Amino acid sequence: MTINCKGKLIDLSTPHVMGILNVTPDSFYDGGKFNSEKIILNQVEKMLHEGATFIDIGAYSSRPNATHISEDEELKRILPIVNLILNEFQDALLSIDTFRSKAAKQCVENGASLINDISAGNLDENMFKTIAELKVPYIMMHMKGTPKTMQSLTDYDNLVSDILFYFSEKIAEAKSLGIIDLIADPGFGFAKTIDQNYELLNKLELFKMLELPILAGLSRKSMIYKTLENTSKEALNGTSVLNTIALQKGASILRVHDVKEAMECIKLVNRLN
């Protein structure tokens, strides 16, 4: 499986790492940490050096009950960061974590390579059309509701079957518009209880039937630190364990805060296989 990023074919038959760069003041783990140009560039350089294929930039926190910000505020935060990074690292493949088509369009026009949408188009009716026009890879995540309401929307007839059906509809819609490069993210932590998150991980191999690359976003999430009774800052070891399981069950991309450790997971699982 390959995706085309700015004319460069990325082969996802071997797993890759997506490094997280949150430029929000209130993200659950690293909120407010990357608050100067020097710190941002140092972090991007570190992630690229450690082996990240993609850098995922988010300017809107999607943690439960996060503060809502306007579209203009999101653009004000994210566009300067896109330009800053690409001025320093011209070949970097930037993923934009946004559910807004205007932000997606302007970031791609400024050099970003792909779009990572937590709502798979549900929060902006123009997103699919915009992605089709931009002709960039599109990560579709499963979520119900919004970041403010999602934790009250955890009822399913059958968790995995419901999510697979959700993706089947989204894939059909996207392909009908000519969107070619699609990636599915089951959405760990989004409208799912801790038990449901573990059920989803345990059955992750079933998502191979979608015939798309699968992104696993498990890094330092509450399903880890609440189970271990520690904190997100102490959840790196747990993250590595769950990333290893995700790889064994077919994940193609690991979206992580800690690139070096994720790359080690990939190398060891590849050796095992």
C-alpha positions in Angstrom: 0.0 0.0 0.0 1.4 3.4 -1.0 0.3 7.0 -0.6 1.4 9.9 -2.7 2.7 12.8 -0.6 3.7 15.8 -2.8 4.9 13.4 -5.6 6.7 11.1 -3.2 5.4 7.6 -2.9 5.4 6.3 0.7 5.2 2.5 1.0 3.1 1.7 4.0 3.5 -2.1 3.7 6.3 -1.4 6.2 5.0 0.6 9.2 5.9 4.2 9.6 5.9 6.7 12.5 4.0 10.0 12.7 5.4 12.4 15.2 3.0 14.6 17.1 3.5 18.4 17.3 0.8 20.1 19.3 0.9 23.9 19.1 -2.1 24.2 21.5 -1.9 25.5 25.1 -4.2 22.8 26.4 -3.4 19.4 24.8 -3.6 16.5 27.4 0.2 15.7 27.4 2.3 18.4 25.8 0.0 21.5 25.9 1.9 24.7 25.9 5.3 23.0 25.6 6.1 24.1 22.0 5.7 27.8 22.4 8.7 29.3 20.6 10.2 28.9 17.1 13.4 27.5 18.5 11.7 24.9 20.6 9.4 23.9 17.7 12.3 23.5 15.2 14.4 21.6 17.8 11.5 19.1 18.3 10.9 18.7 14.6 14.6 18.1 14.0 14.6 15.5 16.8 11.6 13.6 15.5 12.9 13.6 11.9 16.3 12.4 13.1 14.8 9.6 15.2 12.9 8.3 12.1 9.5 10.0 11.8 8.1 10.0 8.3 5.4 12.4 9.1 5.0 15.4 11.5 1.4 15.9 12.6 0.7 19.5 13.6 -2.4 20.2 15.6 -3.6 23.7 16.6 -7.0 22.6 18.0 -7.0 20.4 21.1 -9.3 17.4 20.7 -9.0 16.1 24.2 -12.3 15.7 26.1 -13.9 19.0 27.1 -11.1 21.0 25.4 -11.7 24.7 24.8 -13.3 25.5 21.5 -11.4 28.0 19.3 -12.5 29.8 16.1 -11.4 28.9 12.6 -9.5 32.1 12.4 -7.6 31.4 15.7 -6.7 27.9 14.4 -5.3 29.3 11.2 -3.5 32.0 13.2 -1.8 29.3 15.2 -1.0 26.8 12.5 0.0 28.6 9.3 3.1 30.2 10.8 4.2 26.8 12.1 3.8 25.2 8.7 5.9 27.9 7.1 8.5 27.9 9.8 9.0 24.1 9.6 9.1 24.0 5.8 11.5 26.9 5.6 13.9 24.9 7.7 13.1 21.3 6.6 11.9 21.6 3.0 11.4 17.8 2.5 9.4 17.3 5.7 6.0 15.7 5.2 3.6 17.7 7.3 0.2 16.3 8.3 -2.4 18.8 9.4 -4.6 17.7 12.3 -7.8 19.6 11.5 -11.5 19.0 10.9 -12.0 22.3 9.0 -11.7 22.4 5.3 -10.5 26.0 5.2 -7.5 25.2 7.5 -6.8 22.1 5.4 -6.8 24.0 2.1 -4.6 26.9 3.3 -2.1 24.5 5.0 -1.8 22.4 1.9 -1.4 25.5 -0.3 1.4 26.4 2.1 3.2 23.1 1.6 1.5 20.5 3.9 1.3 17.0 2.6 -1.7 15.3 4.1 -4.8 15.9 6.3 -5.7 14.2 9.5 -9.4 14.7 10.3 -10.8 13.4 13.6 -14.3 13.7 12.3 -13.9 12.1 8.8 -15.9 15.0 7.3 -18.7 15.0 9.9 -17.8 18.5 11.3 -17.4 20.2 8.0 -19.6 19.3 5.0 -17.0 20.8 2.6 -14.1 18.6 3.8 -14.4 15.7 1.4 -14.9 18.0 -1.6 -11.8 20.0 -0.5 -9.6 16.9 -0.1 -10.7 15.7 -3.6 -9.7 19.1 -5.0 -6.3 19.2 -3.1 -5.5 15.6 -4.1 -3.7 14.8 -0.9 -3.8 11.7 1.4 -6.6 11.9 3.9 -6.7 10.2 7.4 -10.3 9.5 8.5 -10.8 8.9 12.1 -13.8 7.3 13.8 -15.5 9.6 16.4 -19.1 10.3 17.4 -20.2 13.8 18.3 -17.5 16.5 19.0 -14.6 16.6 21.4 -17.0 18.2 23.9 -19.7 15.6 23.6 -17.9 12.4 22.5 -17.5 10.9 26.0 -21.3 10.7 26.4 -21.7 8.9 23.1 -20.2 5.4 23.9 -23.3 3.2 23.1 -22.8 0.7 20.3 -24.8 -2.2 19.0 -21.5 -3.9 18.3 -18.4 -1.8 18.7 -16.2 -3.2 15.9 -19.0 -3.9 13.4 -20.4 -0.4 13.9 -17.0 1.2 13.3 -16.4 -0.9 10.3 -19.7 0.1 8.8 -18.9 3.7 9.5 -15.7 3.4 7.6 -17.3 1.5 4.7 -19.7 4.4 4.2 -17.0 7.0 4.5 -14.7 5.1 2.0 -17.5 4.8 -0.5 -18.3 8.6 -0.3 -14.6 9.5 -0.5 -13.9 7.3 -3.5 -17.0 8.6 -5.3 -15.4 12.0 -5.2 -12.1 10.8 -6.5 -10.2 10.7 -3.2 -7.6 8.0 -3.7 -5.2 7.9 -0.8 -7.2 7.0 2.3 -6.0 6.0 5.8 -8.4 4.7 8.5 -7.9 5.6 12.2 -10.2 3.7 14.6 -10.1 6.6 17.0 -8.8 5.2 20.3 -10.2 7.4 23.1 -12.8 9.1 21.0 -16.4 8.2 22.0 -15.1 5.0 23.6 -14.8 3.8 27.1 -11.5 2.3 28.4 -12.9 -1.2 28.0 -14.1 -0.4 24.5 -10.6 0.9 23.6 -9.1 -2.4 24.6 -11.7 -4.4 22.7 -10.9 -2.3 19.7 -7.2 -3.0 20.0 -7.8 -6.7 20.6 -9.7 -6.9 17.3 -7.7 -4.4 15.3 -6.7 -7.1 12.7 -10.4 -7.1 11.6 -9.8 -3.6 10.1 -7.6 -5.2 7.4 -10.9 -5.9 5.6 -11.1 -2.2 4.7 -8.0 -2.7 2.5 -6.6 0.6 3.7 -3.6 1.5 5.8 -4.5 1.7 9.5 -3.3 4.4 11.8 -3.0 3.7 15.5 -3.1 6.7 17.9 -2.4 5.2 21.3 0.4 7.5 22.6 0.2 8.3 26.3 -3.7 8.1 26.3 -5.9 7.6 29.3 -6.6 4.0 28.4 -2.9 3.4 29.3 -2.3 5.6 32.3 -5.7 5.0 34.0 -5.2 1.3 33.7 -1.6 1.6 35.1 -2.8 4.1 37.7 -0.1 6.6 36.8 -0.1 9.8 34.5 0.4 10.6 30.9 4.0 11.6 31.7 4.6 8.1 33.0 2.9 6.3 30.2 5.7 5.8 27.7 6.4 2.1 28.6 2.6 1.4 28.4 2.5 3.2 25.0 5.3 1.0 23.7 3.5 -2.2 24.8 0.3 -1.2 23.1 2.1 0.1 20.0 3.7 -3.3 19.7 0.4 -5.0 19.9 -1.1 -2.6 17.2 1.8 -3.4 14.9 1.3 -7.2 15.3 -2.4 -6.7 14.4 -1.6 -4.7 11.2 -1.1 -1.0 12.0 0.7 0.8 9.3 1.3 4.1 11.0 2.0 4.8 14.7 1.0 8.4 15.7 3.2 9.1 18.8 4.8 11.7 21.0 8.0 9.6 21.3 9.4 8.7 18.0 12.6 6.9 19.0 10.7 4.4 21.1 8.1 3.8 18.4 10.8 3.2 15.8 12.3 0.6 18.2 8.9 -1.1 18.4 8.8 -1.3 14.6 12.3 -2.6 14.3 11.7 -5.4 16.8 8.4 -6.4 15.4 9.9 -6.5 11.9 12.7 -8.7 13.2 10.1 -11.0 14.8 8.3 -11.3 11.5 
